[in-house]
Amino acid sequence: MTAKIVVVGSFNADLVSYMERMPRPGETVHGKRFATGAGGKGSNQAVAAARLGADISFIGRLGGDVFANLAYEIWDAEGVNHDFVSRDEEVATGVAPILVDSSGENMIVVVLGANLRLRQRDIDAARERIAEADMLVIQREINLAIVPYALRTAKELGVRTILNPAPADGASPESIQLADILTPNEIELETLSGGAFDDVASAARALLSRADQTAVVTLGAQGARIVTQEETSLTPTFAVEAVDTTGAGDSFNAALAVGLAEGMALGDAVRFANAAAALCVTKPGAADSAPCRADVDALYFGAQ
C-alpha cells in the first residue's frame, strides 16, 4: 500500500559559504565556494518520505522572494504536493546562512521568516487532505501555536501523529500530550526533561501521559530506543562509514512515518528508519542525502 502522509513544517533556503577560516568580528574574509540548497526540517522530511515512495502533502509558508523557488524546484522534482503551501509577500522565505571553515566547523544563523506566519487557516484548508492521511508529521521550526492545533486537528480526524520536537526549547506540554509518537534525540530529550538525566528510558517515560503514547529516542550510532509506559527496547542501527550527519534525523522521522503508515510493527518501522538514517549519513547534505526506497530496502532486508 502507498503511505499517505501530511507533513506540517518549515522550509529554509540553505546559503552555505566555504572559507579557509571564520572571520573575526568586523573582519571580511574571502570565501572559496558558495552553494544554495533546500533545507528546513519539515521540507527535508517531506522529501525523504517521498523518496521512500509515500504520497506526500506539505503544509507550510514561503515568502515572496526568489528563495521560494528552491522549495518548488525540489518539491516538484520529488513529487511532494504543495497545494497547501501559501506565499506571504510581507516576509522573506526562511533562510539559513551557514559558514563552514576548512576544518569543517560551522556557524549557522536560522531566520525562520515566513515559517513563523503559518496560521490555523492553513491547517483548516488542508483538513480534508489530513483526514485522508495515514500519518501527520510535524516539527517546531514554525509558528509554535500551530503545533498543538495541527496535532489536535489530526486527533479529531483519527489520524496518527508524529511530533519531532526540534528545536525542543519551550515545547508546550499540550503538544507533548497530544502527539502519539515523540521522536527526540538525546539533546532534545534533555531539554524536554529540564536537564541532564541518568537513564534515557526513564526520562522519555516521564514525558508520556497516555497509555497509547510512545517515545522513540534517536541515539546516533547506538540506534534508537523505543519507550512506552510499560516497556523499553533498543533497536541497533546499521554499521556505515559516516560522512555527514546532517539530515539523518529527518530521514529517520520520514522513514518511521512511512513504515508505520504501511502497516509495519513499531519495532520494524524503527529498524527501517535506522536504515534510512544510516544511508543518509554516507552522503553530504540534508535533503540531497535522503536515500531512495530501493537502497533502504536493500540495507533493511539484506542485514536480516
MIDOSE-1310 file (N, C-alpha, C; in nm, 2 decimals, decimal comma, always signed):
residues 304
mtak	+0,08/-0,12/+0,00/+0,00/+0,00/+0,00/+0,09/+0,13/+0,00; +0,04/+0,23/-0,06/+0,11/+0,36/-0,07/+0,07/+0,44/+0,06; +0,18/+0,47/+0,14/+0,15/+0,55/+0,26/+0,11/+0,69/+0,22; +0,01/+0,74/+0,29/-0,04/+0,88/+0,27/+0,00/+0,96/+0,39
ivvv	+0,09/+1,06/+0,37/+0,14/+1,14/+0,48/+0,13/+1,29/+0,46; +0,09/+1,36/+0,56/+0,09/+1,50/+0,56/+0,20/+1,55/+0,65; +0,28/+1,64/+0,60/+0,39/+1,70/+0,68/+0,36/+1,85/+0,69; +0,36/+1,89/+0,82/+0,34/+2,03/+0,85/+0,48/+2,08/+0,90
gsfn	+0,53/+2,18/+0,83/+0,67/+2,22/+0,88/+0,73/+2,33/+0,80; +0,86/+2,34/+0,81/+0,94/+2,45/+0,77/+1,01/+2,43/+0,64; +1,03/+2,53/+0,56/+1,13/+2,53/+0,45/+1,23/+2,64/+0,48; +1,35/+2,61/+0,47/+1,46/+2,72/+0,48/+1,55/+2,70/+0,36
adlv	+1,59/+2,81/+0,30/+1,70/+2,81/+0,20/+1,83/+2,81/+0,26; +1,91/+2,70/+0,24/+2,05/+2,70/+0,30/+2,14/+2,78/+0,21; +2,21/+2,88/+0,27/+2,31/+2,96/+0,19/+2,44/+2,94/+0,25; +2,52/+2,85/+0,19/+2,65/+2,80/+0,25/+2,77/+2,86/+0,19
syme	+2,85/+2,93/+0,27/+2,98/+2,99/+0,23/+3,09/+2,90/+0,29; +3,18/+2,86/+0,20/+3,30/+2,78/+0,25/+3,42/+2,87/+0,24; +3,50/+2,87/+0,35/+3,62/+2,96/+0,36/+3,73/+2,89/+0,44; +3,85/+2,95/+0,43/+3,96/+2,89/+0,50/+3,95/+2,90/+0,65
rmpr	+3,90/+3,01/+0,70/+3,88/+3,03/+0,84/+3,77/+3,13/+0,86; +3,71/+3,12/+0,98/+3,60/+3,21/+1,02/+3,65/+3,35/+1,03; +3,57/+3,45/+0,99/+3,60/+3,59/+1,02/+3,59/+3,63/+1,16; +3,68/+3,72/+1,21/+3,66/+3,78/+1,34/+3,56/+3,89/+1,33
pget	+3,50/+3,93/+1,44/+3,41/+4,05/+1,44/+3,46/+4,17/+1,37; +3,39/+4,22/+1,27/+3,44/+4,33/+1,19/+3,53/+4,30/+1,08; +3,57/+4,17/+1,06/+3,66/+4,14/+0,96/+3,59/+4,08/+0,83; +3,65/+4,10/+0,72/+3,60/+4,04/+0,59/+3,70/+3,94/+0,54
vhgk	+3,66/+3,82/+0,51/+3,75/+3,72/+0,46/+3,69/+3,68/+0,32; +3,78/+3,62/+0,24/+3,74/+3,57/+0,11/+3,69/+3,42/+0,13; +3,58/+3,40/+0,06/+3,53/+3,26/+0,06/+3,58/+3,18/-0,06; +3,58/+3,05/-0,05/+3,63/+2,97/-0,16/+3,52/+2,91/-0,25
rfat	+3,40/+2,90/-0,18/+3,29/+2,84/-0,26/+3,16/+2,88/-0,19; +3,05/+2,89/-0,27/+2,92/+2,92/-0,22/+2,82/+2,83/-0,28; +2,72/+2,78/-0,20/+2,62/+2,69/-0,25/+2,49/+2,72/-0,19; +2,38/+2,70/-0,26/+2,25/+2,71/-0,21/+2,18/+2,58/-0,21
gagg	+2,09/+2,55/-0,12/+2,02/+2,43/-0,11/+1,89/+2,44/-0,04; +1,81/+2,34/-0,06/+1,68/+2,33/+0,00/+1,69/+2,27/+0,14; +1,64/+2,33/+0,24/+1,65/+2,28/+0,38/+1,53/+2,31/+0,46; +1,54/+2,31/+0,59/+1,42/+2,32/+0,68/+1,38/+2,18/+0,71
kgsn	+1,35/+2,15/+0,84/+1,33/+2,01/+0,89/+1,20/+1,96/+0,82; +1,10/+2,04/+0,81/+0,97/+1,99/+0,75/+0,99/+1,95/+0,61; +1,05/+2,04/+0,53/+1,07/+2,01/+0,39/+1,16/+1,89/+0,37; +1,27/+1,88/+0,45/+1,36/+1,76/+0,44/+1,28/+1,63/+0,47
qava	+1,20/+1,63/+0,57/+1,12/+1,51/+0,60/+1,02/+1,48/+0,49; +0,96/+1,58/+0,43/+0,87/+1,55/+0,32/+0,94/+1,49/+0,20; +1,06/+1,55/+0,17/+1,13/+1,50/+0,05/+1,18/+1,36/+0,08; +1,23/+1,33/+0,20/+1,28/+1,20/+0,24/+1,17/+1,09/+0,23
aarl	+1,05/+1,13/+0,28/+0,93/+1,04/+0,27/+0,89/+1,01/+0,13; +0,89/+1,12/+0,04/+0,86/+1,10/-0,10/+0,96/+1,00/-0,17; +1,08/+1,01/-0,13/+1,18/+0,92/-0,19/+1,16/+0,78/-0,15; +1,09/+0,76/-0,04/+1,06/+0,62/+0,01/+0,93/+0,57/-0,05
gadi	+0,87/+0,65/-0,14/+0,75/+0,60/-0,21/+0,62/+0,65/-0,15; +0,62/+0,74/-0,06/+0,50/+0,78/+0,01/+0,43/+0,89/-0,08; +0,30/+0,90/-0,06/+0,22/+1,01/-0,12/+0,22/+1,12/-0,02; +0,30/+1,23/-0,05/+0,32/+1,34/+0,05/+0,26/+1,47/+0,01
sfig	+0,19/+1,53/+0,11/+0,14/+1,66/+0,10/+0,21/+1,75/+0,21; +0,25/+1,87/+0,17/+0,32/+1,96/+0,26/+0,24/+2,08/+0,29; +0,24/+2,12/+0,42/+0,17/+2,24/+0,46/+0,27/+2,33/+0,52; +0,28/+2,45/+0,46/+0,38/+2,55/+0,51/+0,36/+2,68/+0,45
rlgg	+0,46/+2,77/+0,47/+0,45/+2,91/+0,41/+0,59/+2,95/+0,36; +0,59/+3,02/+0,25/+0,71/+3,07/+0,18/+0,69/+3,22/+0,17; +0,80/+3,29/+0,16/+0,80/+3,43/+0,14/+0,78/+3,47/-0,01; +0,77/+3,60/-0,03/+0,76/+3,65/-0,17/+0,89/+3,68/-0,23
dvfa	+0,98/+3,59/-0,24/+1,12/+3,62/-0,29/+1,17/+3,50/-0,37; +1,29/+3,51/-0,42/+1,34/+3,41/-0,51/+1,38/+3,28/-0,44; +1,40/+3,29/-0,31/+1,44/+3,17/-0,24/+1,32/+3,07/-0,23; +1,20/+3,12/-0,25/+1,09/+3,02/-0,25/+1,10/+2,93/-0,37
nlay	+1,17/+2,97/-0,48/+1,18/+2,89/-0,60/+1,26/+2,76/-0,57; +1,35/+2,77/-0,47/+1,42/+2,65/-0,43/+1,33/+2,54/-0,38; +1,23/+2,59/-0,30/+1,13/+2,49/-0,25/+1,05/+2,42/-0,36; +1,00/+2,51/-0,44/+0,91/+2,45/-0,55/+0,99/+2,35/-0,64
eiwd	+1,12/+2,39/-0,67/+1,20/+2,30/-0,75/+1,22/+2,16/-0,69; +1,26/+2,16/-0,56/+1,28/+2,02/-0,51/+1,15/+1,95/-0,48; +1,04/+2,02/-0,45/+0,91/+1,95/-0,42/+0,86/+1,90/-0,56; +0,87/+1,97/-0,66/+0,82/+1,92/-0,79/+0,91/+1,81/-0,84
aegv	+1,04/+1,82/-0,82/+1,13/+1,71/-0,86/+1,10/+1,58/-0,79; +1,07/+1,59/-0,66/+1,05/+1,47/-0,58/+0,90/+1,43/-0,57; +0,81/+1,50/-0,62/+0,67/+1,46/-0,62/+0,60/+1,50/-0,49; +0,64/+1,60/-0,42/+0,58/+1,65/-0,30/+0,46/+1,74/-0,34
nhdf	+0,34/+1,71/-0,30/+0,23/+1,80/-0,32/+0,24/+1,93/-0,24; +0,23/+2,04/-0,30/+0,24/+2,17/-0,23/+0,12/+2,26/-0,25; +0,00/+2,19/-0,27/-0,12/+2,27/-0,29/-0,16/+2,35/-0,16; -0,10/+2,31/-0,05/-0,14/+2,38/+0,08/-0,02/+2,46/+0,13
vsrd	+0,07/+2,50/+0,04/+0,17/+2,59/+0,08/+0,13/+2,73/+0,02; +0,13/+2,83/+0,11/+0,09/+2,97/+0,07/+0,22/+3,06/+0,07; +0,20/+3,16/-0,01/+0,31/+3,26/-0,02/+0,27/+3,39/+0,06; +0,37/+3,44/+0,13/+0,34/+3,56/+0,21/+0,44/+3,67/+0,16
eeva	+0,38/+3,77/+0,09/+0,46/+3,87/+0,03/+0,52/+3,97/+0,13; +0,47/+3,96/+0,26/+0,52/+4,06/+0,36/+0,65/+4,02/+0,42; +0,69/+3,90/+0,41/+0,81/+3,85/+0,48/+0,89/+3,76/+0,38; +1,02/+3,74/+0,43/+1,11/+3,65/+0,35/+1,09/+3,51/+0,37
tgva	+1,12/+3,43/+0,27/+1,13/+3,28/+0,29/+1,23/+3,25/+0,40; +1,21/+3,15/+0,48/+1,31/+3,11/+0,58/+1,45/+3,09/+0,52; +1,55/+3,14/+0,58/+1,69/+3,12/+0,53/+1,78/+3,07/+0,64; +1,89/+3,00/+0,60/+1,99/+2,96/+0,70/+2,13/+2,99/+0,64
pilv	+2,18/+3,11/+0,66/+2,32/+3,14/+0,62/+2,42/+3,06/+0,70; +2,50/+2,98/+0,63/+2,59/+2,89/+0,70/+2,74/+2,92/+0,66; +2,83/+2,93/+0,76/+2,97/+2,95/+0,73/+3,04/+2,82/+0,77; +3,12/+2,77/+0,68/+3,20/+2,65/+0,70/+3,35/+2,67/+0,67
dssg	+3,43/+2,64/+0,77/+3,58/+2,66/+0,75/+3,64/+2,53/+0,71; +3,77/+2,54/+0,68/+3,85/+2,43/+0,62/+3,85/+2,31/+0,71; +3,83/+2,32/+0,84/+3,83/+2,21/+0,93/+3,69/+2,15/+0,94; +3,59/+2,20/+0,88/+3,46/+2,15/+0,89/+3,37/+2,21/+0,99
enmi	+3,43/+2,30/+1,08/+3,35/+2,37/+1,18/+3,25/+2,47/+1,10; +3,13/+2,48/+1,17/+3,04/+2,57/+1,10/+2,97/+2,67/+1,20; +2,92/+2,77/+1,15/+2,84/+2,87/+1,22/+2,71/+2,89/+1,14; +2,59/+2,89/+1,21/+2,47/+2,89/+1,14/+2,38/+2,99/+1,20
vvvl	+2,31/+3,07/+1,12/+2,21/+3,17/+1,16/+2,08/+3,13/+1,09; +1,98/+3,09/+1,17/+1,85/+3,05/+1,11/+1,75/+3,16/+1,12; +1,70/+3,21/+1,01/+1,60/+3,32/+1,02/+1,47/+3,26/+0,96; +1,37/+3,22/+1,04/+1,26/+3,14/+1,00/+1,16/+3,22/+0,91
ganl	+1,16/+3,35/+0,92/+1,07/+3,42/+0,82/+0,93/+3,38/+0,81; +0,89/+3,34/+0,69/+0,76/+3,30/+0,66/+0,71/+3,18/+0,74; +0,80/+3,10/+0,78/+0,76/+2,98/+0,86/+0,69/+3,02/+0,99; +0,72/+3,14/+1,04/+0,65/+3,19/+1,16/+0,51/+3,24/+1,13
rlrq	+0,48/+3,25/+1,01/+0,35/+3,31/+0,97/+0,24/+3,20/+0,94; +0,27/+3,08/+0,96/+0,18/+2,97/+0,94/+0,06/+3,00/+1,03; -0,06/+2,98/+0,98/-0,18/+3,01/+1,06/-0,28/+2,89/+1,07; -0,37/+2,90/+1,16/-0,47/+2,80/+1,17/-0,55/+2,77/+1,04
rdid	-0,57/+2,88/+0,97/-0,65/+2,87/+0,84/-0,57/+2,78/+0,74; -0,44/+2,78/+0,75/-0,36/+2,69/+0,66/-0,38/+2,54/+0,70; -0,40/+2,51/+0,82/-0,43/+2,37/+0,86/-0,58/+2,34/+0,82; -0,67/+2,44/+0,85/-0,81/+2,42/+0,81/-0,83/+2,39/+0,66
aare	-0,75/+2,46/+0,58/-0,76/+2,45/+0,44/-0,73/+2,31/+0,39; -0,64/+2,24/+0,47/-0,60/+2,11/+0,43/-0,67/+2,00/+0,51; -0,78/+2,04/+0,58/-0,84/+1,94/+0,67/-0,88/+1,81/+0,60; -0,94/+1,83/+0,48/-0,98/+1,71/+0,40/-0,86/+1,62/+0,37
riae	-0,75/+1,68/+0,33/-0,63/+1,60/+0,30/-0,57/+1,53/+0,42; -0,58/+1,60/+0,53/-0,53/+1,54/+0,66/-0,62/+1,42/+0,69; -0,75/+1,43/+0,67/-0,84/+1,32/+0,70/-0,82/+1,20/+0,62; -0,76/+1,22/+0,50/-0,73/+1,10/+0,41/-0,59/+1,04/+0,44
adml	-0,52/+1,11/+0,53/-0,38/+1,06/+0,55/-0,37/+0,95/+0,65; -0,26/+0,87/+0,64/-0,23/+0,77/+0,74/-0,16/+0,83/+0,86; -0,08/+0,93/+0,84/+0,01/+0,99/+0,94/+0,02/+1,14/+0,92; +0,03/+1,22/+1,03/+0,07/+1,36/+1,02/+0,20/+1,37/+1,10
viqr	+0,29/+1,44/+1,03/+0,42/+1,46/+1,09/+0,45/+1,61/+1,11; +0,50/+1,65/+1,22/+0,52/+1,80/+1,25/+0,64/+1,82/+1,33; +0,71/+1,93/+1,31/+0,82/+1,97/+1,39/+0,80/+2,11/+1,46; +0,90/+2,18/+1,50/+0,88/+2,30/+1,57/+0,96/+2,42/+1,51
einl	+0,99/+2,42/+1,38/+1,05/+2,53/+1,32/+0,95/+2,62/+1,25; +0,83/+2,63/+1,31/+0,72/+2,71/+1,26/+0,66/+2,79/+1,37; +0,55/+2,86/+1,34/+0,47/+2,93/+1,44/+0,43/+2,82/+1,54; +0,48/+2,84/+1,66/+0,46/+2,73/+1,76/+0,31/+2,71/+1,80
aivp	+0,23/+2,81/+1,79/+0,09/+2,80/+1,82/+0,02/+2,70/+1,73; +0,08/+2,67/+1,61/+0,02/+2,58/+1,52/+0,04/+2,44/+1,55; +0,15/+2,41/+1,63/+0,18/+2,27/+1,66/+0,07/+2,20/+1,73; +0,02/+2,25/+1,84/-0,09/+2,18/+1,91/-0,22/+2,18/+1,82
yalr	-0,24/+2,29/+1,75/-0,36/+2,30/+1,67/-0,36/+2,19/+1,56; -0,25/+2,17/+1,49/-0,24/+2,07/+1,39/-0,25/+1,93/+1,45; -0,19/+1,90/+1,57/-0,20/+1,77/+1,63/-0,34/+1,75/+1,68; -0,41/+1,85/+1,73/-0,55/+1,83/+1,77/-0,64/+1,81/+1,65
take	-0,61/+1,87/+1,54/-0,69/+1,85/+1,42/-0,68/+1,71/+1,37; -0,56/+1,66/+1,37/-0,54/+1,52/+1,33/-0,61/+1,42/+1,42; -0,60/+1,45/+1,55/-0,66/+1,36/+1,65/-0,81/+1,36/+1,63; -0,87/+1,48/+1,60/-1,02/+1,48/+1,58/-1,06/+1,40/+1,46
lgvr	-0,96/+1,39/+1,36/-0,99/+1,32/+1,24/-0,94/+1,17/+1,24; -0,89/+1,13/+1,36/-0,85/+0,99/+1,37/-0,72/+0,96/+1,30; -0,63/+1,06/+1,28/-0,51/+1,04/+1,21/-0,39/+1,03/+1,31; -0,31/+0,93/+1,30/-0,19/+0,91/+1,39/-0,09/+1,02/+1,37
tiln	-0,02/+1,06/+1,47/+0,07/+1,17/+1,46/+0,21/+1,14/+1,51; +0,31/+1,21/+1,45/+0,45/+1,21/+1,50/+0,49/+1,35/+1,52; +0,54/+1,38/+1,64/+0,59/+1,51/+1,68/+0,74/+1,49/+1,69; +0,82/+1,56/+1,60/+0,96/+1,56/+1,61/+0,99/+1,69/+1,69
papa	+1,02/+1,69/+1,82/+1,03/+1,81/+1,90/+1,16/+1,88/+1,88; +1,18/+1,93/+1,76/+1,31/+2,00/+1,73/+1,27/+2,14/+1,66; +1,33/+2,25/+1,71/+1,40/+2,25/+1,84/+1,31/+2,23/+1,96; +1,37/+2,18/+2,07/+1,29/+2,14/+2,18/+1,26/+2,25/+2,28
dgas	+1,34/+2,36/+2,27/+1,33/+2,46/+2,37/+1,19/+2,52/+2,37; +1,13/+2,53/+2,49/+1,00/+2,59/+2,50/+0,88/+2,50/+2,45; +0,90/+2,38/+2,43/+0,79/+2,29/+2,38/+0,68/+2,29/+2,48; +0,56/+2,31/+2,43/+0,44/+2,32/+2,52/+0,40/+2,18/+2,57
pesi	+0,36/+2,17/+2,70/+0,31/+2,04/+2,75/+0,19/+1,99/+2,66; +0,11/+2,08/+2,61/-0,01/+2,04/+2,53/+0,04/+1,96/+2,41; +0,14/+2,02/+2,34/+0,19/+1,95/+2,22/+0,24/+1,81/+2,25; +0,32/+1,80/+2,36/+0,37/+1,67/+2,40/+0,26/+1,57/+2,43
qlad	+0,16/+1,62/+2,50/+0,05/+1,53/+2,54/-0,04/+1,49/+2,42; -0,05/+1,57/+2,31/-0,13/+1,54/+2,20/-0,07/+1,44/+2,10; +0,07/+1,44/+2,09/+0,14/+1,36/+2,00/+0,12/+1,21/+2,03; +0,11/+1,13/+1,93/+0,10/+0,98/+1,95/+0,24/+0,93/+1,97
iltp	+0,34/+0,98/+1,89/+0,48/+0,94/+1,89/+0,57/+1,06/+1,90; +0,66/+1,06/+2,00/+0,76/+1,16/+2,01/+0,89/+1,11/+1,97; +0,97/+1,19/+1,89/+1,09/+1,15/+1,84/+1,21/+1,24/+1,87; +1,24/+1,26/+2,00/+1,35/+1,35/+2,03/+1,49/+1,28/+2,02
neie	+1,59/+1,35/+1,99/+1,73/+1,30/+2,01/+1,77/+1,32/+2,15; +1,89/+1,28/+2,19/+1,93/+1,29/+2,33/+1,93/+1,43/+2,38; +1,98/+1,52/+2,30/+1,99/+1,66/+2,34/+1,85/+1,72/+2,36; +1,76/+1,69/+2,27/+1,62/+1,74/+2,28/+1,55/+1,68/+2,40
letl	+1,58/+1,55/+2,43/+1,52/+1,48/+2,54/+1,57/+1,55/+2,67; +1,70/+1,59/+2,67/+1,75/+1,66/+2,79/+1,68/+1,80/+2,81; +1,66/+1,87/+2,70/+1,59/+1,99/+2,71/+1,44/+1,98/+2,76; +1,37/+1,88/+2,70/+1,24/+1,85/+2,74/+1,23/+1,80/+2,89
sgga	+1,33/+1,74/+2,93/+1,34/+1,69/+3,07/+1,38/+1,79/+3,17; +1,43/+1,91/+3,12/+1,47/+2,01/+3,21/+1,61/+2,00/+3,27; +1,69/+1,91/+3,21/+1,83/+1,90/+3,25/+1,88/+1,76/+3,22; +2,00/+1,74/+3,27/+2,07/+1,61/+3,24/+1,99/+1,49/+3,31
fddv	+2,00/+1,37/+3,25/+1,94/+1,26/+3,31/+2,03/+1,14/+3,31; +2,00/+1,04/+3,39/+2,09/+0,92/+3,40/+2,04/+0,81/+3,31; +1,91/+0,81/+3,28/+1,86/+0,70/+3,21/+1,76/+0,74/+3,10; +1,79/+0,71/+2,98/+1,71/+0,75/+2,86/+1,57/+0,71/+2,88
asaa	+1,54/+0,58/+2,91/+1,41/+0,53/+2,92/+1,33/+0,61/+3,03; +1,38/+0,63/+3,14/+1,31/+0,70/+3,25/+1,28/+0,84/+3,21; +1,37/+0,91/+3,15/+1,35/+1,05/+3,10/+1,24/+1,05/+3,00; +1,24/+0,96/+2,90/+1,14/+0,96/+2,80/+1,01/+0,92/+2,85
rall	+1,00/+0,83/+2,94/+0,88/+0,78/+3,00/+0,81/+0,89/+3,08; +0,89/+0,98/+3,14/+0,83/+1,09/+3,21/+0,75/+1,19/+3,12; +0,78/+1,18/+2,99/+0,71/+1,27/+2,90/+0,57/+1,21/+2,86; +0,55/+1,09/+2,88/+0,43/+1,02/+2,83/+0,32/+1,04/+2,93
srad	+0,20/+1,07/+2,87/+0,09/+1,10/+2,96/-0,03/+1,01/+2,93; -0,01/+0,92/+2,82/-0,12/+0,83/+2,78/-0,07/+0,69/+2,76; -0,15/+0,59/+2,78/-0,10/+0,45/+2,77/-0,07/+0,42/+2,62; -0,13/+0,50/+2,53/-0,11/+0,47/+2,39/+0,00/+0,56/+2,32
qtav	+0,07/+0,63/+2,41/+0,18/+0,72/+2,36/+0,31/+0,64/+2,36; +0,40/+0,68/+2,27/+0,53/+0,62/+2,26/+0,63/+0,72/+2,23; +0,75/+0,71/+2,29/+0,87/+0,79/+2,26/+0,97/+0,70/+2,18; +1,03/+0,75/+2,08/+1,14/+0,69/+2,01/+1,25/+0,78/+2,01
vtlg	+1,35/+0,75/+2,09/+1,47/+0,84/+2,12/+1,58/+0,80/+2,02; +1,62/+0,89/+1,94/+1,73/+0,86/+1,85/+1,87/+0,88/+1,92; +1,96/+0,79/+1,91/+2,08/+0,78/+1,98/+2,20/+0,78/+1,89; +2,19/+0,83/+1,77/+2,31/+0,83/+1,68/+2,36/+0,69/+1,65
aqga	+2,48/+0,67/+1,67/+2,54/+0,54/+1,63/+2,49/+0,42/+1,71; +2,43/+0,45/+1,82/+2,37/+0,34/+1,90/+2,24/+0,29/+1,84; +2,17/+0,37/+1,77/+2,04/+0,33/+1,72/+1,93/+0,42/+1,77; +1,82/+0,35/+1,81/+1,70/+0,42/+1,87/+1,64/+0,34/+1,98
rivt	+1,60/+0,41/+2,08/+1,53/+0,34/+2,20/+1,38/+0,37/+2,19; +1,30/+0,26/+2,19/+1,16/+0,27/+2,20/+1,12/+0,27/+2,34; +1,03/+0,36/+2,38/+0,99/+0,37/+2,52/+0,84/+0,39/+2,53; +0,77/+0,30/+2,60/+0,63/+0,31/+2,63/+0,62/+0,32/+2,79
qeet	+0,50/+0,33/+2,84/+0,49/+0,34/+2,98/+0,52/+0,21/+3,05; +0,52/+0,10/+2,97/+0,54/-0,03/+3,03/+0,67/-0,10/+2,99; +0,72/-0,07/+2,87/+0,84/-0,14/+2,82/+0,94/-0,04/+2,75; +1,06/-0,09/+2,73/+1,16/-0,02/+2,65/+1,25/-0,12/+2,58
sltp	+1,30/-0,08/+2,46/+1,39/-0,17/+2,39/+1,47/-0,08/+2,30; +1,60/-0,13/+2,28/+1,69/-0,06/+2,19/+1,69/-0,13/+2,05; +1,68/-0,05/+1,95/+1,69/-0,10/+1,81/+1,82/-0,05/+1,76; +1,92/-0,14/+1,74/+2,05/-0,10/+1,69/+2,04/-0,04/+1,55
tfav	+2,14/+0,04/+1,52/+2,15/+0,10/+1,39/+2,24/+0,01/+1,30; +2,27/+0,05/+1,18/+2,35/-0,03/+1,08/+2,49/+0,03/+1,07; +2,59/-0,05/+1,06/+2,72/+0,00/+1,06/+2,75/+0,05/+0,92; +2,79/+0,18/+0,91/+2,82/+0,25/+0,79/+2,94/+0,35/+0,82
eavd	+3,00/+0,39/+0,71/+3,10/+0,49/+0,73/+3,04/+0,63/+0,71; +3,03/+0,71/+0,82/+2,96/+0,83/+0,82/+3,05/+0,94/+0,75; +2,98/+1,02/+0,67/+3,05/+1,13/+0,60/+2,99/+1,26/+0,65; +2,86/+1,27/+0,67/+2,79/+1,39/+0,72/+2,66/+1,35/+0,78
ttga	+2,64/+1,39/+0,91/+2,52/+1,35/+0,98/+2,41/+1,44/+0,96; +2,43/+1,55/+0,88/+2,32/+1,65/+0,85/+2,20/+1,57/+0,79; +2,08/+1,59/+0,84/+1,96/+1,54/+0,78/+1,93/+1,40/+0,83; +2,02/+1,34/+0,91/+1,99/+1,20/+0,95/+1,86/+1,19/+1,03
gdsf	+1,84/+1,28/+1,12/+1,71/+1,28/+1,20/+1,59/+1,30/+1,11; +1,60/+1,38/+1,01/+1,49/+1,40/+0,92/+1,46/+1,27/+0,84; +1,56/+1,20/+0,79/+1,54/+1,08/+0,72/+1,48/+0,97/+0,81; +1,53/+0,97/+0,94/+1,47/+0,88/+1,04/+1,32/+0,90/+1,06
naal	+1,28/+1,03/+1,08/+1,14/+1,06/+1,10/+1,06/+1,03/+0,98; +1,11/+1,06/+0,86/+1,03/+1,03/+0,74/+1,01/+0,88/+0,73; +1,12/+0,80/+0,75/+1,11/+0,66/+0,73/+1,02/+0,59/+0,84; +1,02/+0,65/+0,96/+0,94/+0,59/+1,06/+0,79/+0,62/+1,03
avgl	+0,76/+0,73/+0,98/+0,62/+0,76/+0,93/+0,58/+0,67/+0,82; +0,67/+0,65/+0,72/+0,63/+0,57/+0,61/+0,61/+0,42/+0,65; +0,70/+0,37/+0,74/+0,69/+0,24/+0,78/+0,56/+0,21/+0,86; +0,53/+0,30/+0,95/+0,41/+0,29/+1,03/+0,28/+0,30/+0,94
aegm	+0,29/+0,39/+0,84/+0,17/+0,41/+0,75/+0,15/+0,29/+0,66; +0,26/+0,22/+0,64/+0,25/+0,10/+0,55/+0,21/-0,02/+0,63; +0,19/-0,01/+0,76/+0,14/-0,11/+0,85/+0,25/-0,19/+0,92; +0,38/-0,15/+0,92/+0,48/-0,22/+0,99/+0,46/-0,21/+1,14
algd	+0,50/-0,31/+1,21/+0,50/-0,31/+1,36/+0,60/-0,20/+1,40; +0,58/-0,14/+1,52/+0,67/-0,03/+1,56/+0,82/-0,07/+1,55; +0,85/-0,18/+1,61/+0,99/-0,22/+1,61/+1,05/-0,23/+1,47; +0,97/-0,29/+1,37/+1,02/-0,30/+1,23/+1,03/-0,16/+1,17
avrf	+0,93/-0,07/+1,20/+0,94/+0,07/+1,15/+1,06/+0,14/+1,20; +1,09/+0,12/+1,32/+1,21/+0,19/+1,38/+1,34/+0,13/+1,31; +1,34/+0,00/+1,29/+1,46/-0,05/+1,22/+1,47/+0,00/+1,08; +1,36/+0,01/+1,01/+1,35/+0,07/+0,88/+1,40/+0,21/+0,88
anaa	+1,36/+0,29/+0,98/+1,40/+0,43/+1,00/+1,55/+0,43/+1,03; +1,61/+0,34/+1,10/+1,75/+0,33/+1,13/+1,83/+0,31/+1,00; +1,77/+0,23/+0,91/+1,84/+0,20/+0,78/+1,84/+0,33/+0,70; +1,73/+0,40/+0,69/+1,73/+0,53/+0,62/+1,83/+0,63/+0,67
aalc	+1,83/+0,64/+0,81/+1,93/+0,74/+0,87/+2,07/+0,70/+0,84; +2,10/+0,57/+0,85/+2,23/+0,52/+0,82/+2,28/+0,55/+0,68; +2,19/+0,53/+0,59/+2,23/+0,56/+0,45/+2,25/+0,71/+0,43; +2,16/+0,79/+0,50/+2,17/+0,94/+0,49/+2,31/+0,99/+0,53
vtkp	+2,37/+0,94/+0,63/+2,50/+0,99/+0,68/+2,61/+0,95/+0,59; +2,59/+0,87/+0,49/+2,70/+0,83/+0,40/+2,72/+0,93/+0,29; +2,63/+1,03/+0,28/+2,64/+1,13/+0,18/+2,63/+1,27/+0,24; +2,69/+1,37/+0,18/+2,68/+1,51/+0,24/+2,55/+1,57/+0,20
gaad	+2,51/+1,67/+0,28/+2,39/+1,75/+0,26/+2,27/+1,70/+0,35; +2,16/+1,77/+0,33/+2,04/+1,74/+0,41/+1,94/+1,67/+0,32; +1,85/+1,74/+0,25/+1,76/+1,68/+0,16/+1,83/+1,60/+0,05; +1,94/+1,65/+0,00/+2,01/+1,58/-0,10/+2,06/+1,44/-0,06
sapc	+2,08/+1,42/+0,07/+2,14/+1,29/+0,11/+2,03/+1,19/+0,15; +1,90/+1,23/+0,15/+1,79/+1,13/+0,18/+1,80/+1,02/+0,08; +1,79/+0,89/+0,13/+1,81/+0,78/+0,04/+1,68/+0,74/-0,03; +1,69/+0,67/-0,14/+1,57/+0,62/-0,21/+1,53/+0,48/-0,15
radv	+1,41/+0,44/-0,19/+1,35/+0,32/-0,12/+1,42/+0,20/-0,15; +1,47/+0,18/-0,28/+1,54/+0,06/-0,31/+1,67/+0,04/-0,23; +1,74/+0,15/-0,20/+1,86/+0,14/-0,12/+1,83/+0,11/+0,03; +1,72/+0,17/+0,08/+1,68/+0,14/+0,22/+1,63/+0,00/+0,23
daly	+1,55/-0,05/+0,14/+1,51/-0,19/+0,14/+1,63/-0,29/+0,13; +1,73/-0,25/+0,05/+1,84/-0,34/+0,03/+1,92/-0,35/+0,17; +1,93/-0,24/+0,24/+2,00/-0,25/+0,37/+1,92/-0,31/+0,47; +1,79/-0,28/+0,47/+1,70/-0,33/+0,57/+1,68/-0,49/+0,56
fgaq	+1,66/-0,53/+0,44/+1,64/-0,68/+0,42/+1,77/-0,75/+0,41; +1,87/-0,69/+0,36/+2,00/-0,76/+0,34/+2,07/-0,79/+0,47; +2,04/-0,71/+0,58/+2,11/-0,72/+0,70/+2,03/-0,81/+0,80; +1,92/-0,87/+0,75/+1,84/-0,95/+0,84/+1,89/-1,09/+0,85
